[in-house]
Amino acid sequence: MTALAGIRALFPALEQEANGKPLVYLDSAATAQRAESVIAAEADFYRRDNANVHRGLYELSRRATERYEAARATVARFIGAATDEVVWVRGTTEAINLVASTWGVANVGAGDEIIVPVMEHHSNLVPWQLLAARTGARLRWLDMDEQGRIRLDHLDTLLNGRTRLVAVAHVSNALGTIHPIAEIAERAHRAGALVCVDGAQGAPHLPVDVKALGADFYTLSGHKMGAPMGIGVLWGRAQLLEAMPPWHGGGDMIDMVTLEGSTWAKPPHRFEAGTPNAGAAIGMAAAVELLESIGFDAIRAHEAALVRHGLERLGAVEGLRLFGPTAPGERGAVFSFELAGVHPHDIATILDAEGIAVRAGHHCCQPLMKRLGVPATARASCWIYTTTEEIDRLAEGLELCRTIFA
């Protein structure tokens, strides 16, 4: 089976060789490749409309502002949000830090509790540790079962009247587990807590409707979904954003400044101090439009086929242990594994010599690695341009690793 019809040809980086062999790129969970349309959209902005947005009364600035705000509207439509609920940030990490440093400082105090799954990426863990240290709050760790699925029964035991927030990924970057966000949100809200979703691995692979999910905050990174690096989005419910204080001070986030004090612009501009990455925002809109043109029914069907093939093909490699759910419908196309007798770094090095790019390490999930009882894993992650033939090449490369270390 090939990638989605005609899609692979849209990504120029995939046409090259690596170490003299056709490139097999299996690190899309770290960063996705960019389609030519995304590259062209960002380049076109700098060629024709490069000016500071919201600043000038001249035509060039007006065009830049129109394209920048149109990009915001495109992303808002993509996640089922109102335009003024979409805050431009550098990515998921910055978005979560913004929530922790504004909503968190204003609403979390000594003795309050924040629930975080043990499998979370450090970007959705460390900001809450910092908030807890600053406020005297307590982090409660939500356990998982042996297949890397959140234990909802454990969540029920942790939720109580002091719970202020549940911070959870839509999809695990290390295991591929798709978490039941709507169900988690319903439980959290019954206890009076809010839910902040790390959508870095969700938005590229799953249809996102923030209202249907029941989230209070949803974050995403452009570079995970084929957009430029350095751009992302924080979505928050309007009433929450309106009540939150600014994070950074500077130009464009103010209403009025006097020597005696300042007042703030309404969201989302309240949280967007300084000159924005307008070109990347326009590139992100192009990435969204590409995903919309493909359709998530087709994307999910394609990735489900990759998951089925990967579980079967990789599961047949002697000595290989796959982590994450065994049911294809409960996981995305991410394969974390260990190979008996071979360190993940050695796996990645040998595969690289074969032109295959995978990730090796703790994947910014050190508590998860401890929970799994391993120092690290190797990870192959797929996207819309990945083929089953590439998974076959991965399996062949792993057989080579076994031979070398036999």
C-alpha positions as MATLAB code, in Angstrom:
seq = 'MTALAGIRALFPALEQEANGKPLVYLDSAATAQRAESVIAAEADFYRRDNANVHRGLYELSRRATERYEAARATVARFIGAATDEVVWVRGTTEAINLVASTWGVANVGAGDEIIVPVMEHHSNLVPWQLLAARTGARLRWLDMDEQGRIRLDHLDTLLNGRTRLVAVAHVSNALGTIHPIAEIAERAHRAGALVCVDGAQGAPHLPVDVKALGADFYTLSGHKMGAPMGIGVLWGRAQLLEAMPPWHGGGDMIDMVTLEGSTWAKPPHRFEAGTPNAGAAIGMAAAVELLESIGFDAIRAHEAALVRHGLERLGAVEGLRLFGPTAPGERGAVFSFELAGVHPHDIATILDAEGIAVRAGHHCCQPLMKRLGVPATARASCWIYTTTEEIDRLAEGLELCRTIFA';
ca = [
       0.000    0.000    0.000;
       1.252    3.442   -0.852;
       0.598    6.684    1.015;
      -2.637    8.578    0.476;
      -3.079    9.131   -3.250;
      -0.753   11.847   -4.500;
       0.156   13.062   -1.009;
       3.740   11.878   -0.774;
       4.763   13.827   -3.868;
       3.720   17.071   -2.130;
       6.585   16.788    0.387;
       9.911   17.612   -1.279;
      12.143   16.483    1.599;
      10.959   12.901    1.122;
      12.427   12.714   -2.377;
      16.022   12.650   -1.183;
      18.388    9.869   -0.169;
      19.943    9.269    3.242;
      23.310    7.550    3.359;
      22.908    6.583   -0.285;
      19.507    4.952    0.173;
      15.953    6.227   -0.273;
      14.964    8.151    2.846;
      12.461    6.472    5.158;
      11.318    9.215    7.514;
       9.751    7.725   10.629;
      10.088   10.610   13.068;
       6.940   12.595   12.341;
       5.986   12.691   16.027;
       9.075   14.848   16.569;
       8.394   17.058   13.561;
       6.431   16.465   10.389;
       7.742   17.221    6.917;
       6.399   20.291    5.082;
       4.392   20.252    1.910;
       5.434   22.510   -0.939;
       2.222   24.528   -0.472;
       3.223   25.367    3.112;
       6.737   26.361    2.116;
       5.348   28.491   -0.695;
       2.763   30.223    1.504;
       5.344   31.359    4.019;
       7.797   32.384    1.307;
       5.078   34.316   -0.536;
       4.332   36.342    2.588;
       7.956   37.465    2.823;
       8.167   38.134   -0.896;
       5.009   40.258   -1.205;
       3.479   41.229    2.130;
       6.318   41.505    4.626;
       5.329   44.174    7.121;
       4.532   44.384   10.810;
       0.925   43.432   11.484;
      -1.503   45.669   13.400;
       0.978   48.544   13.181;
       0.769   50.407    9.924;
      -1.869   52.312    8.001;
      -0.173   51.639    4.671;
      -1.288   48.967    2.216;
       1.560   46.509    2.830;
       0.818   46.413    6.546;
      -2.908   46.087    5.899;
      -2.293   43.073    3.649;
       0.021   41.479    6.212;
      -2.576   41.975    8.938;
      -5.379   40.570    6.793;
      -3.395   37.416    5.982;
      -2.293   36.986    9.603;
      -5.813   37.291   10.991;
      -7.226   35.136    8.186;
      -4.766   32.438    9.273;
      -6.112   32.694   12.812;
      -9.651   32.249   11.486;
      -8.555   29.187    9.494;
      -7.094   27.513   12.582;
     -10.187   28.449   14.618;
     -12.413   26.734   12.049;
     -10.117   23.706   12.078;
     -10.609   23.107   15.821;
     -14.227   24.275   16.086;
     -13.455   27.473   17.976;
     -14.304   31.151   17.869;
     -11.567   33.271   16.320;
     -11.018   35.368   19.448;
     -10.342   32.177   21.442;
      -7.250   31.344   19.353;
      -3.968   32.691   20.739;
      -0.834   32.480   18.613;
       2.157   31.042   20.482;
       5.413   29.361   19.498;
       4.026   25.882   20.117;
       2.477   23.537   22.644;
       5.248   24.067   25.193;
       4.730   27.816   25.255;
       0.945   27.419   25.305;
       1.010   25.201   28.393;
       3.477   27.496   30.134;
       1.161   30.418   29.352;
      -1.769   28.656   31.015;
       0.314   27.667   34.043;
       1.738   31.168   34.450;
      -1.523   33.075   34.022;
      -4.588   30.995   34.810;
      -2.549   28.793   37.151;
      -1.041   31.542   39.267;
      -4.418   33.272   39.532;
      -6.445   30.152   40.378;
      -4.204   27.566   42.048;
      -3.110   27.932   45.641;
      -1.558   26.059   48.540;
      -3.165   22.683   49.058;
      -4.832   22.619   45.650;
      -4.177   19.655   43.369;
      -3.266   19.136   39.704;
      -3.643   15.687   38.138;
      -1.082   14.635   35.515;
      -0.744   11.173   33.900;
       2.601    9.448   34.431;
       3.078    9.159   30.657;
       2.966   12.901   29.892;
       5.559   14.678   27.772;
       7.738   16.942   29.886;
       6.053   19.954   28.260;
       2.811   18.959   29.996;
       4.492   18.040   33.245;
       7.318   20.452   34.103;
       5.161   23.631   33.864;
       2.810   22.143   36.470;
       5.753   21.207   38.693;
       6.900   24.819   38.493;
       3.398   26.052   39.302;
       3.142   23.684   42.270;
       6.497   24.834   43.613;
       5.429   28.469   43.235;
       1.996   28.131   44.803;
       2.255   25.248   47.243;
      -0.084   23.089   45.186;
       0.323   19.323   44.922;
       0.706   17.175   41.814;
      -1.186   13.885   41.771;
       0.045   11.231   39.338;
      -2.549    9.403   37.262;
      -1.571    5.814   36.563;
      -1.952    3.753   33.406;
      -2.527    0.079   32.729;
       0.029   -2.286   31.228;
      -0.950   -1.245   27.693;
      -0.369    2.448   28.346;
      -4.035    3.420   28.705;
      -5.126    5.909   31.346;
      -6.869    4.220   34.254;
     -10.178    6.036   34.553;
     -10.876    4.213   37.813;
      -7.711    5.762   39.234;
      -8.783    9.171   37.966;
     -12.010    8.797   39.925;
     -10.055    8.128   43.120;
      -7.812   11.156   42.582;
     -10.504   13.722   41.785;
     -11.736   15.635   44.804;
     -12.793   19.095   45.903;
      -9.191   20.367   45.831;
      -8.563   19.327   42.224;
      -8.146   22.432   40.088;
      -6.874   20.948   36.826;
      -6.368   17.735   34.896;
      -3.523   18.081   32.371;
      -3.549   15.340   29.743;
      -2.327   14.648   26.219;
      -4.821   13.910   23.471;
      -2.426   11.271   22.114;
       0.711    9.990   23.849;
       3.843   10.959   21.942;
       5.743    7.933   23.275;
       3.097    5.201   23.148;
       0.564    6.434   20.589;
      -2.300    5.905   23.056;
      -5.429    7.880   22.142;
      -6.923    9.102   25.397;
     -10.713    9.449   25.937;
     -10.633   13.212   26.421;
     -14.392   13.771   26.486;
     -14.803   11.158   29.202;
     -11.904   12.572   31.221;
     -13.333   16.083   30.872;
     -16.780   14.975   32.038;
     -15.294   13.401   35.165;
     -13.084   16.421   35.857;
     -15.904   18.906   35.436;
     -18.133   16.961   37.816;
     -15.425   17.479   40.433;
     -15.177   21.197   39.605;
     -11.807   20.927   37.825;
     -10.690   22.227   34.439;
      -8.952   20.237   31.699;
      -5.878   21.323   29.734;
      -5.191   19.124   26.708;
      -1.792   18.773   25.062;
      -2.925   18.357   21.460;
       0.515   18.274   19.847;
       0.000   14.668   18.743;
      -3.766   14.945   18.401;
      -4.315   17.713   15.875;
      -2.189   16.165   13.070;
      -4.011   12.827   13.240;
      -7.516   13.259   14.670;
     -10.410   15.594   13.975;
     -10.482   18.174   16.782;
     -13.637   19.864   18.016;
     -12.639   21.554   21.252;
     -16.232   22.037   22.361;
     -17.183   18.402   21.722;
     -14.085   17.242   23.590;
     -15.167   19.262   26.599;
     -11.711   20.785   27.005;
     -11.108   24.094   28.754;
      -7.704   24.624   27.143;
      -6.348   22.891   24.030;
      -2.817   23.407   22.743;
      -1.144   22.434   19.490;
       2.135   22.840   17.633;
       2.299   23.778   13.974;
       5.442   21.803   13.186;
       3.802   18.534   14.243;
       1.121   19.018   11.570;
       3.266   20.101    8.636;
       3.408   23.835    9.422;
       6.604   25.845   10.014;
       8.481   25.567   13.276;
       7.976   28.272   15.869;
       4.196   28.611   15.579;
       1.349   27.066   17.513;
      -1.952   27.782   19.184;
      -3.468   27.996   22.611;
      -7.227   27.658   22.570;
      -9.095   28.585   25.720;
     -12.749   29.055   26.526;
     -13.564   32.723   26.057;
     -14.583   33.376   29.659;
     -11.340   31.841   30.915;
      -9.145   33.892   28.573;
     -11.041   37.064   29.461;
     -10.328   36.541   33.162;
      -6.637   35.668   32.733;
      -3.920   38.291   33.275;
      -1.280   38.922   30.601;
       1.834   36.804   30.487;
       4.328   39.008   28.614;
       4.216   42.797   28.576;
       4.989   44.904   25.529;
       3.539   46.187   22.319;
       0.167   45.117   20.929;
      -1.115   43.523   24.162;
      -2.217   46.784   25.751;
      -5.314   48.925   25.651;
      -3.869   52.062   27.267;
      -0.469   52.846   28.776;
       0.229   55.767   31.104;
       3.089   56.489   33.454;
       0.838   55.379   36.276;
      -0.151   51.991   34.813;
      -1.579   50.053   31.902;
      -4.757   48.326   30.846;
      -4.900   45.280   28.634;
      -6.259   44.415   25.225;
      -8.990   41.828   24.964;
      -8.024   38.231   24.168;
      -6.398   36.934   22.095;
      -4.152   39.986   21.629;
      -3.659   40.323   25.390;
      -1.367   37.289   25.198;
       0.526   38.231   22.017;
       3.063   40.857   23.039;
       5.608   41.960   20.463;
       6.094   41.271   16.774;
       4.492   37.914   15.897;
       5.756   35.172   13.625;
       3.297   36.181   10.919;
       4.914   34.208    8.119;
       4.748   30.978   10.123;
       1.096   31.648   11.012;
       0.295   31.928    7.313;
       2.229   28.722    6.703;
       0.188   27.051    9.422;
      -3.030   28.050    7.701;
      -1.717   26.395    4.531;
      -0.965   23.217    6.491;
      -4.486   23.228    7.925;
      -5.973   23.674    4.472;
      -3.984   20.675    3.224;
      -5.291   18.483    6.040;
      -8.834   19.686    5.415;
      -8.513   18.912    1.714;
      -7.465   15.338    2.518;
     -10.111   14.882    5.206;
      -9.709   13.157    8.535;
     -11.776   10.159    7.505;
      -9.108    9.396    4.922;
      -6.263   10.261    7.310;
      -7.627    7.997   10.039;
      -8.243    5.142    7.606;
      -4.698    5.456    6.263;
      -3.119    5.539    9.705;
      -5.292    2.657   10.926;
      -3.936    0.549    8.053;
      -0.393    1.548    9.046;
      -1.089    0.577   12.660;
      -2.455   -2.839   11.698;
       0.468   -3.519    9.388;
       3.011   -2.246   11.900;
       1.660   -4.303   14.787;
       1.777   -7.427   12.632;
       5.102   -6.809   10.884;
       7.054   -5.502   13.859;
       5.435   -8.020   16.179;
       7.018  -10.763   14.092;
      10.563   -9.528   14.762;
      12.166  -11.915   17.252;
      13.072  -10.274   20.559;
      11.100   -7.091   19.866;
       8.780   -5.731   22.551;
       6.181   -3.200   21.445;
       4.765   -0.744   23.966;
       1.280    0.743   23.939;
      -2.218   -0.559   23.242;
      -2.612   -3.784   21.284;
      -5.985   -2.758   19.839;
      -5.413   -0.723   16.632;
      -8.373    1.554   17.351;
      -6.848    2.729   20.639;
      -3.586    4.019   19.211;
      -2.094    6.248   16.585;
       0.621    5.231   14.138;
       3.443    5.427   16.687;
       5.529    2.355   17.459;
       7.746    2.461   20.549;
       9.795   -0.661   21.117;
      12.879   -2.290   22.552;
      14.922   -5.039   20.917;
      16.491   -7.604   23.196;
      20.225   -7.115   23.530;
      20.374   -3.900   21.479;
      20.384   -0.401   22.975;
      17.894    2.005   21.331;
      20.736    4.341   20.358;
      22.457    1.485   18.526;
      19.173    0.663   16.796;
      18.843    4.256   15.596;
      22.457    4.349   14.392;
      22.182    1.121   12.401;
      18.842    2.133   10.906;
      20.273    5.509    9.927;
      22.970    3.744    7.917;
      20.093    2.038    6.084;
      18.428    5.396    5.334;
      15.773    4.968    8.040;
      15.164    7.833   10.469;
      13.731    6.872   13.874;
      13.946    8.462   17.307;
      15.763    6.850   20.250;
      15.740    7.984   23.868;
      13.218    8.833   26.561;
      11.121   11.004   24.199;
      10.796   13.709   26.880;
       8.905   11.156   29.002;
      11.365   10.106   31.692;
       8.685    9.207   34.289;
       7.049    6.980   31.670;
      10.339    5.204   30.957;
      10.698    4.517   34.677;
       7.120    3.219   34.781;
       7.897    0.894   31.833;
      11.131   -0.278   33.461;
      13.364    0.739   30.551;
      15.979    3.497   30.176;
      14.788    4.388   26.684;
      12.952    3.089   23.642;
      13.262    3.368   19.896;
      10.266    5.031   18.248;
       8.981    4.980   14.690;
       6.216    7.490   14.037;
       4.169    7.832   10.874;
       1.984   10.381    9.155;
      -0.014   10.935    5.974;
       2.973   10.281    3.681;
       4.150    7.034    5.326;
       3.759    3.754    3.437;
       3.516    0.144    4.536;
       6.591   -0.524    2.416;
       8.521    1.818    4.714;
       7.366   -0.168    7.735;
       8.636   -3.276    5.947;
      12.015   -1.607    5.523;
      11.987   -0.789    9.233;
      11.347   -4.424   10.087;
      14.170   -5.500    7.766;
      16.470   -2.989    9.438;
      15.588   -4.391   12.850;
      16.421   -7.882   11.632;
      19.811   -6.481   10.622;
      20.245   -5.079   14.136;
      19.576   -8.554   15.549;
      22.160  -10.065   13.221;
      24.829   -7.527   14.124;
      24.309   -7.997   17.872;
      23.751  -11.766   17.785;
];
